[in-house]
Amino acid sequence: VAAGLGIVLILAAVVLAVRNPDPEKVSAYECGFNAFDDARMKFDVRFYLVSILFIIFDLEIAFLFPWAVGFKDISDLGFWSMMVFLGVLTIGFAYEWKKGALEWQ
């Protein structure tokens, strides 16, 4: 019944919708700027690097938050395990910084 009702409503919207295409409505528009070129233009690899770094450090927070919430209940092993984890992340961040991956020139 739900699928049938959904199909009927979609078909009714397609059939009864007012179509008024306007060049302004169908033009490409993203983040306040008109499209400069087609979508097949070259893309700087630094955007990918920044997104990967964001994901890595976002996952760090996903691991760090439960550890911080249960901090008073964890053992010494849990504490030192997280210190090793944070140390590895700090070394990785320092390596990225030293290699110039965070520079945008």
C-alpha positions in Angstrom: 0.0 0.0 0.0 2.8 2.4 0.9 4.8 1.7 -2.2 1.7 2.1 -4.4 0.8 5.4 -2.7 4.4 6.6 -3.2 4.3 5.7 -6.9 1.0 7.5 -7.3 2.2 10.6 -5.6 5.4 10.7 -7.7 3.5 10.2 -10.9 1.0 12.9 -10.0 3.8 15.3 -9.3 5.4 14.5 -12.7 2.2 14.9 -14.6 0.8 18.0 -12.8 4.0 19.9 -12.3 4.4 23.3 -14.0 7.4 23.3 -16.2 8.9 26.8 -16.6 12.5 26.3 -17.7 14.5 29.5 -17.4 18.2 29.9 -18.3 18.9 31.2 -14.9 17.3 28.2 -13.2 19.1 25.6 -15.3 22.6 27.2 -15.1 25.4 25.7 -13.1 25.8 27.4 -9.7 28.0 26.4 -6.8 28.8 28.1 -3.6 27.9 31.6 -4.8 30.0 31.4 -8.0 29.1 30.6 -11.6 30.9 27.6 -13.2 34.2 28.8 -14.7 34.8 25.8 -16.9 33.4 22.4 -17.6 33.6 19.7 -15.0 36.5 17.9 -16.7 39.1 20.6 -15.7 42.2 19.7 -13.8 41.9 19.5 -10.1 44.7 20.3 -7.7 45.8 17.2 -5.7 46.2 19.3 -2.6 42.5 19.4 -2.2 42.6 15.6 -1.9 45.5 15.7 0.5 43.6 18.2 2.8 40.5 16.0 2.7 42.5 12.9 3.6 44.2 14.7 6.5 40.8 15.9 7.7 39.4 12.4 7.7 42.4 11.1 9.6 42.2 13.7 12.3 38.4 13.4 12.4 38.8 9.7 13.1 41.3 10.6 15.8 38.5 12.5 17.6 36.2 9.5 17.1 38.7 7.3 19.0 39.7 10.0 21.5 36.2 11.0 22.7 35.1 7.6 24.2 38.5 7.3 25.8 38.1 10.8 27.4 34.5 10.0 28.6 35.7 6.8 30.3 39.0 8.2 31.5 38.5 7.7 35.2 37.6 4.1 34.7 40.5 3.0 32.4 43.6 1.2 33.6 47.2 2.2 33.1 47.2 0.0 29.9 44.3 2.0 28.5 46.1 5.3 29.3 49.4 4.3 27.8 47.7 2.8 24.7 46.1 6.1 24.0 49.4 7.9 24.6 51.1 5.7 22.0 48.2 6.4 19.6 48.4 10.1 20.1 52.2 10.0 19.8 51.9 8.2 16.4 49.4 10.9 15.3 51.7 13.7 16.5 54.6 12.2 14.6 52.5 11.8 11.5 51.3 15.4 11.8 54.9 16.7 12.3 56.0 14.7 9.2 53.2 16.2 7.1 54.2 19.6 8.3 57.9 19.1 7.6 57.2 17.7 4.1 55.2 20.9 3.3 52.0 19.1 2.8 50.1 21.8 4.7 51.7 24.6 2.7 49.5 26.1 0.0 51.6 28.0 -2.5 
